[in-house]
């Protein structure tokens, strides 16, 4: 099993070395992707940077994602500020703003030397982050590397053949992934008996908690909170996702139809999000317009309001490294229905925070169970509102700092 970092007093194992790094830390976050691109890695790297700045650290992001203006020269780096985070956009003028730049290591080598720690953020294919991870280790920087995506069977085979994670371990990097499931695959990719920590995505609870709910989970609407307001006897299902093939858009629409077929007078559904498959999905679901709304992309406050008015959240993805949208729904009080083998299982306990399913048929059955059982929905909602998730930003920042300390300790060991 992966080695999760305890949220409470996460730095305790590294107290002797703390002043050497955490007294005045300069942190380089290295990521192919960053806003304005949309996605889980992008928003998590941005939010982690902001949270680290709020905790008193100096944070710089190095990314190959262009900003609002494109078409930079081949050797230019654009520097902007984002809520105290210095963002270095090391870009090439490529079609569609692709976050690729083989010149990046040469462009940032001297600047990267000045940092105390490098934190690399990996997806499945991350050429920019991979190249800068190699550079950081070459420069003998303490280096933490976090995987945000699932290494599927083909990707795992390719990574093993390349030998990159194993080489990074041998050079002293501290490895982590965003969930237990993702961490187990990273460990397999290293082909070594090494710990791979769980460094989860973070959430700002205040952004998702329904208004009027006190710390015990009580609200003016009663112990189940103010949600579930879609009407007497009505049940509203919500999902938020990127409309991309790996998110399983078509299977989701099919499952929603199956759930509704069991209670056609009770069920309605809204799917939030944008992406390349949205237009096709809207055309495909035109006949469902009376009960199904593909609402497109909305702001965080709008999504939080929708969660407060909904009754359950359906997460259809099998290869989900974490599931930040499901965590946001759980923080809003919604029972979450998800695949038990996905990263969502790190924060959803079956029959406590929601229902976990083995496959698509089981997902449909679990959703139908929640639709039919008002008392079950209310019990889970009351629990979710009264019991905040562990993945709040103060905990996650502590866990990230612990990874930086571990990386520093491994660097010191290699220097002896």
N, C-alpha and C positions, 0 to 999 in steps of 0.2 A: 504494500500500500504506500502511496505517496506520503510525504511528511509535512502535514499542514503546520504552519507557524501559528502558535497560539496568539489570539488577539490580545489577551491580557498580558501586559509587561513583555511585549514581544522582543525587547532588546536585552532582557535579563541574561541570556547566555553570552552576550558580547560586551558586558560592562567594562572589562579591563581595557578594551580597545576603543570604547565609545568616544573619548575625547580626541582621539587621533583623527576621527573622521567627522563625527557629528557636531563638533564644536563649531566648525565653519565649513559647511559642505557645499561644494559646487557640483551639481548633478547634471549630466548630459543624458537626455532621453532620446534614443535613436530609433526612428520609425519611418518606414516607407511612407505611411499614410498619416494624414493629419487633416483637420478641417481646413478648407470648406468641403473636402470629400466627406461623404456620409458613411458611417459604419461603426461597428463596435470598437475596433482598435482605435480609430480616429478619436472618438469621443472619450474613451477611457484614457488615452495618453494625454489628451488636453486636460481632462479633469484631474488626473493624477498630478500633472505639472502645477495646476492652480492650487491644489491642496498642499503640495510640498512647499510652495511659496508661502501659503498662509501659515504653515508650520515653521517658517523662519529660514528656509533654505533658498539658495540661489539655483534657479532651474533654467536650462537652455534645452530647447528641442531642436534636433537636426532631422530634417525630413526632405524627401524628394517630391513632395506634393506642392504644386504651384499655388500661389495665393490668388488674389483677385485679378492680378495682372500677370499675363503670361508672355512668353517670347523673350526670356532673358538671354544674354550672351552665354557662350559656352563656359566661361570661367567666372561667372558672377554668382554671388550668394546674397539673397535678399534677407535683411534682418528687420523683423517687426516685433511688436510687443503685444502680448495677449494676457491681460490681467496679471501683469508682473512676470510672466514667462517670456524669455527671449526666444523667438522662433526664427531659426536659420533655414531658409528654403533653398536647398542646393539642387537646382532644377535644370533640366534641359527642355528646349521648346519642342516637345514631342506631341503627336496627335492625341487628342482626348485627355491631355494633361497627365499622361502615364507617369507614375512615380518611379522612374528609373533614371539612374545617372551613374555610369561607370567611372566618371571623373571625380566622384565625390570624395573618395579617400585622399586623393592628392590635394583637393581643395580645402579640406578641413583638418588635415594632419596636425599642423602646428597649433591650431586653436584647440583641438581636442586634448593636447598635452596638459592644458591648464586645469583640467577637471579632476575632482577627487574620486568620482565614480561614474561609470557609464552603465545605463540601464537600457538594454536592447529589447525591442518589442517585435516579436516574430509572428507572421501569419503563416499560411502554408507555403506561399512563394514570396520571399522577401529579399530580393537581391540587394537593395540598398542597405537594409539592416544587417544582412549577412556580411557584406563588405565592411561595414563600420564596426561590427563585432570583431572581425579579424583585426582591424586597425587598432581598436581599443586594447585588445590583448597583446598585440605587437608592441604597443606603447607602454605595456605593463600597468595599465589602469585596472583597479578593481572593477570587475565586470559582472553584472547580473543580467541574465537573459530569460525573458518570459515569453512563452508561447500562448497566443490568444486564439489559436485555431486548432481544429482536430487534425492530426496526422492520419488520414484515411489509409487504407491498405496500400494503394499505389504510392501515395506520398511517403509513407513510412518506408517502403522498399527503396525509393529513390534517395531519401535522406540517409538511410543506412549505407547505401552504395557510395554516396559522397563522403560519408564519415564526418560530417561537420559537427554534430553535437558531441561525439566522442572526442574529437580534437579539442573542442572548447573545454570540455571537462579536464582533459590532460593539461590544458594551459591555465587551469585554476578558476574558470568561470563558475558562478553559482547559478544553477538552473532551476526554473520554476515554470508552472503553467497555471491557467486560471481556474482549473477544477481538478478533482481527483481523477476523472476519466482522462482528461487531456494530459495530466502529469504521468499517468501510467504509460501512455503512448510515447511521451518524450523519453522516459526511462528506457523503453524498448529500443528507441532510436539510437541511444548512446551505446548500446551493446556493452554496458558496464554496470556493475553493482554500485550505483551512486544514488544518493538521495536527490529527488526532484520535488521541491516544495510546492505547495498550493498557495499561490498569491492571487486571491480572487479579484474580480472587478469590484469597484466601489459604487456606493449609492448615497445620495443626499436624502435622508429620510424625510426631511421637511418638505421636499419638493413633491412627494408622492402621498404623504399621509392626508386623508380627507380632513377638511376643515371641521373644527368642533370636536375632534377626538382628543381626549386627554391621555396622559401616559398609560393609564390602565386599559385603554381601548374603548372606554365608554364615550358615548356621544349623545347629543340631544335626541337622536333618533332611536336610542336604545342600545343594548349590548352588542348588536350586530353591526352597529355603525350606520351611517347615513346612506350607504349605497343600496343597490338593488332597487332603484326607483323607476324601473321601466314599466311599471303599472301593475295593478293587482293580477296575480296569476301569471305575469309575464317574466321571462328569463332572458336576459341579454348576455350573449357571449361576445368577448372581445379578444382580438389578437393584434399584435403589432410586429411587423416584420419587414425586411427588405424583400421586394418582389424580384427575387433572383432564383435560379433553378435549385441551388442547394438548400433553399429555405422551404422547398416542397409546396409551392403555391397551389398547384392543381390538386394534390392529395388533400390539402387543407380544405379547399372548397368542396370536394367530395365528402369529406368527413362532416363538415357543417351541414350539408344537405341531409346526410344520414341521421344526424342528431335531430334536426328539425322534423324529419319525417315521422319520428316517434311521438312528437308533440307539436303538430303544425300550428296550433292556435296559441302556443306559449312562447316559442323560441324566435328570437331575432338575433342577428349577428352583425358586428362591425369589424372590419379588418383595416388597420391603419398602416400606412407605409407607402413607399415609392420604390421605383426600380424598373428595370427593362421589361419585366413581364406584367406590369400594371395594366397597360392598355389591352393586352390580350386577355387578361383575367377579367377586366371590365366587360369586354365583349362576350366572353364565355358565360359570365354570370348575369347577363342582361335579363334573362327570364326569372331571375331570383330577386329582382329589384324591390319587390314588396316587403321582403324581410332581411335581405342582405345588402349591406352598404360597404363598398370599397372606398374608404374615405380619403385615401391619399395621405400625404405627409402632413402632420400637424405639429404645433409647438409642444414643448414639454408641459406647460400649464394646461393646454387643451387636452392632451392625452391624460393627464392626471384627473381632470374633470370627468372625462369619459370613463375612466376606471372607477371613480367614485359613484357613478351612476349605473355601473354594470354589475353582473352577478357571478361570472366566472371567466377565467382566462384559459384559452386553449393554445398549447405550444406544440406544433406538429413535427418539429425538426428532430431527426435521429442523431445526426452528426453535429450536435450543438456543444461547443466547447464550454460555454457558460450559460448564456441565456439572460442577458441583462434586462430585456423587456419583461421576461417572466418574473425576475426579481423585483422590478418596479411595480408590477401588478400585485405581487405578494405583499410588498410594502404598503400598497394602497388597501390591503385587506382582502383582495380577491382570492378565492380558491383557485389553484393552478392545476391544470391537467397536463401532464407531460410524460415523455418517454423515460422510463426508469434508468436506462443505460446512458442517458445524456448528462451533460454537465449540470443541468437543472436539479438533478437529484442531490447536489451538494447543499441546497437550501430549501428543498421541498421534501418533507417526510410524508410518506403515504398515510392518508387518513388523519393527518395533523394540519399541514399547511395546504394540502390539496390531495390529488390522487395521481399515483404513478402507474403507467401502463407499459405492457411488454411490447405492443405493436399497434398498428393503426386500428385494428378491430377492437383492441382493448381500450384505446383512446376514445373511440366512439361510445363504447359501453360505459366508461367512466364519466364522460360528459353527460350521457343520458341519465346516469344515476344522480348526478348533481342537479340536473334539470328537474327530475321528479321528486327529489328529497329536499324540501325547503329547510327543514331542521338541520340537515347536514351542512348545507351551504352557510346557514347562519352560525353554526358552531365553528366551522373553519374560519369564517370571516372574523368572528369575535377573537379567536386565538391569534390570527395574523395581526390584528390591530393591537392586541394587548402584548404581543411578543415581537419586538423589532428584530429584523434580521441581523446577523453578525457582520454582514458585509457593508457596514457603514464606513464612511471615509476615515474617521479617526482610527478605527481598527486597521483598515487597509494601509494607511500611511505608516502605521507602526510596523506592519508586516513587511512593507517595502523597505523601510530603514533597516530592518533585521536582515533582509537579503543583501543590502549594501554592506553591512557589517560582516556578513559571512564571506562576501566576495573579497573584502579587504583582508580578512584573516587568511583566506586561501592565497592571496597575493603575497602576504608576509611569509607564509609557510614556504612558498616557492623561492622566496628571496634568501632564505636561510642557508 
